[in-house]
Amino acid sequence: MRVAATILLGLMAMNQASAQTADETILYLLSGLRSEPALVEMGLPGERFRMEPLTDGRVGYTRTYHTDKVDVPSATYQFIKTDDCHYDAKITSYEGKAAPYTPVEKAVVELDFSKVHGISERPRTQQYDPHIVSFDGLAVSCKPLAEKGCEGVLLYSGNEIGWLHAGDKPSIEKALGYFQSTYCKGSAF
């Protein structure tokens, strides 16, 4: 009996250890990244973004413009949890014509996942289109931190937002279902 209880407790601990945290899940939802960097094709030969999870204790990723000849920092996206369904995305871009590039805090985008009911992918209609994912029902509010801070930082139109994404639709849908059943119960309407 004691052995069975010990085995059961061990299995429960292993199951909990393998479950994703809210931070890991939100990182995947908003980037497609797990713990490893990814290259996202931009469509033109040799042009892509390198997306890499932050390693300094913050939740988010850096995006670097990458070719065979150069890596140029583009932006950092940091996701700050305000409650189970709300995150702030703090966006910093890197400006300048050569290293060292100057970081400029551009915007904080408030994301409310409480009424998300699905995802959409923007089809690659042109050769150079990246893989873009948006969340149906996501409430968005952008607060600029610099002049034109909300322009060009994200694909932002009205109350819609799109994310350059390294994941695939079935995995994103699975992660969204997990996020909603485990962390953000949301509302029915």
LINZI-V24885 format. One record per residue. N is the residue number from 1. RES is the residue in one small letter. OMEGA is omega as a letter, one per 20 degrees, with the letter a starting at -180 (NA if undefined). Layout:
N_RES_OMEGA ; N_RES_OMEGA
This chain:
1_m_a ; 2_r_r ; 3_v_r ; 4_a_r ; 5_a_r ; 6_t_r ; 7_i_r ; 8_l_r ; 9_l_r ; 10_g_r ; 11_l_r ; 12_m_r ; 13_a_r ; 14_m_r ; 15_n_r ; 16_q_a ; 17_a_a ; 18_s_r ; 19_a_r ; 20_q_r ; 21_t_r ; 22_a_a ; 23_d_r ; 24_e_a ; 25_t_a ; 26_i_r ; 27_l_r ; 28_y_a ; 29_l_a ; 30_l_r ; 31_s_a ; 32_g_a ; 33_l_r ; 34_r_r ; 35_s_a ; 36_e_r ; 37_p_r ; 38_a_r ; 39_l_r ; 40_v_a ; 41_e_r ; 42_m_r ; 43_g_r ; 44_l_a ; 45_p_r ; 46_g_a ; 47_e_r ; 48_r_r ; 49_f_r ; 50_r_r ; 51_m_a ; 52_e_r ; 53_p_r ; 54_l_a ; 55_t_a ; 56_d_r ; 57_g_r ; 58_r_r ; 59_v_r ; 60_g_a ; 61_y_r ; 62_t_r ; 63_r_a ; 64_t_r ; 65_y_a ; 66_h_r ; 67_t_r ; 68_d_a ; 69_k_a ; 70_v_r ; 71_d_a ; 72_v_r ; 73_p_a ; 74_s_a ; 75_a_r ; 76_t_r ; 77_y_r ; 78_q_a ; 79_f_a ; 80_i_a ; 81_k_r ; 82_t_r ; 83_d_a ; 84_d_a ; 85_c_a ; 86_h_r ; 87_y_r ; 88_d_r ; 89_a_r ; 90_k_a ; 91_i_r ; 92_t_r ; 93_s_r ; 94_y_a ; 95_e_r ; 96_g_a ; 97_k_r ; 98_a_r ; 99_a_j ; 100_p_r ; 101_y_a ; 102_t_r ; 103_p_r ; 104_v_r ; 105_e_a ; 106_k_a ; 107_a_r ; 108_v_a ; 109_v_r ; 110_e_a ; 111_l_r ; 112_d_a ; 113_f_a ; 114_s_a ; 115_k_r ; 116_v_a ; 117_h_r ; 118_g_r ; 119_i_r ; 120_s_r ; 121_e_r ; 122_r_a ; 123_p_r ; 124_r_a ; 125_t_r ; 126_q_a ; 127_q_a ; 128_y_a ; 129_d_r ; 130_p_r ; 131_h_a ; 132_i_r ; 133_v_r ; 134_s_a ; 135_f_r ; 136_d_r ; 137_g_r ; 138_l_r ; 139_a_a ; 140_v_r ; 141_s_a ; 142_c_r ; 143_k_a ; 144_p_r ; 145_l_r ; 146_a_r ; 147_e_a ; 148_k_a ; 149_g_a ; 150_c_a ; 151_e_r ; 152_g_r ; 153_v_r ; 154_l_r ; 155_l_a ; 156_y_r ; 157_s_a ; 158_g_a ; 159_n_r ; 160_e_a ; 161_i_r ; 162_g_a ; 163_w_r ; 164_l_a ; 165_h_r ; 166_a_a ; 167_g_r ; 168_d_a ; 169_k_r ; 170_p_r ; 171_s_r ; 172_i_r ; 173_e_r ; 174_k_r ; 175_a_r ; 176_l_r ; 177_g_r ; 178_y_r ; 179_f_a ; 180_q_a ; 181_s_a ; 182_t_a ; 183_y_a ; 184_c_a ; 185_k_r ; 186_g_r ; 187_s_a ; 188_a_a ; 189_f_NA
